[in-house]
Amino acid sequence: MSEVLTKTTVYLPEGDYRRLKSIARERKRTAAQLVREAVAEYALKHGRKAKPRSLGAGRSGRGDLSERAEELLAGLGRRR
């Protein structure tokens, strides 16, 4: 399945563009392919990390748990 591509314009300094074209020729790829790859790598490295779906799964809805921790845990682990 191929991705839908969106057209955009990027202005590069002339020297960078020449180097990009040279690398593309060496690798038998297009400059556009290299730019897409570079953008994808950058987005992965610098984009927002997805939060685990389990985050917050144990929420009790009570805001006083940390203040009452000792009281709430009293008696746990004792044998009867």
C-alpha positions as CSV (number, residue, x, y, z in Angstrom):
1,M,0.0,0.0,0.0
2,S,1.5,3.3,-1.0
3,E,1.3,6.5,1.1
4,V,-0.5,9.6,-0.1
5,L,2.1,12.3,-0.8
6,T,1.5,16.0,-0.2
7,K,3.4,18.5,-2.4
8,T,5.4,21.2,-0.7
9,T,8.2,23.6,-1.6
10,V,11.5,23.7,0.3
11,Y,14.1,26.4,-0.4
12,L,17.7,25.2,0.1
13,P,21.0,27.0,-0.1
14,E,22.6,26.3,-3.4
15,G,25.5,24.4,-2.0
16,D,23.2,22.1,0.0
17,Y,21.1,21.5,-3.0
18,R,24.1,20.5,-5.1
19,R,25.3,18.1,-2.4
20,L,21.8,16.6,-2.2
21,K,21.7,16.0,-6.0
22,S,25.2,14.5,-5.9
23,I,24.2,12.1,-3.1
24,A,21.0,11.2,-4.9
25,R,22.9,10.3,-8.1
26,E,25.4,8.2,-6.1
27,R,22.6,6.3,-4.5
28,K,20.5,6.1,-7.6
29,R,17.6,7.8,-5.9
30,T,15.9,11.1,-6.4
31,A,16.5,14.2,-4.3
32,A,12.8,14.1,-3.3
33,Q,13.2,10.6,-2.0
34,L,16.2,11.7,0.1
35,V,14.3,14.7,1.5
36,R,11.3,12.6,2.4
37,E,13.6,10.1,4.2
38,A,15.4,12.9,6.1
39,V,12.1,14.5,7.1
40,A,10.8,11.1,8.3
41,E,13.9,10.4,10.4
42,Y,13.8,14.0,11.9
43,A,10.1,13.6,12.8
44,L,10.7,10.3,14.5
45,K,13.6,11.7,16.5
46,H,12.1,15.0,17.5
47,G,8.3,14.4,17.4
48,R,6.1,13.9,20.4
49,K,6.4,10.5,21.9
50,A,3.1,8.6,22.1
51,K,2.0,8.0,25.7
52,P,1.5,4.4,26.7
53,R,-2.2,3.5,26.6
54,S,-1.8,2.0,30.1
55,L,-0.8,5.5,31.5
56,G,-3.5,6.5,34.0
57,A,-5.2,3.0,33.9
58,G,-4.9,2.8,37.7
59,R,-6.3,6.2,38.5
60,S,-8.5,6.1,41.5
61,G,-10.0,9.5,40.9
62,R,-9.0,10.5,44.5
63,G,-6.6,13.3,45.0
64,D,-5.6,12.5,48.6
65,L,-4.0,9.1,48.1
66,S,-0.4,10.3,48.5
67,E,-1.3,12.2,51.7
68,R,-3.1,9.2,53.2
69,A,-0.7,6.5,51.9
70,E,0.5,5.4,55.4
71,E,-3.0,5.2,56.7
72,L,-4.3,3.3,53.7
73,L,-1.4,0.8,53.8
74,A,-1.6,0.2,57.5
75,G,-2.2,-3.4,58.2
76,L,-1.3,-4.7,54.8
77,G,1.1,-7.6,54.9
78,R,0.2,-8.6,58.4
79,R,-0.9,-12.2,59.0
80,R,-4.0,-12.8,60.9
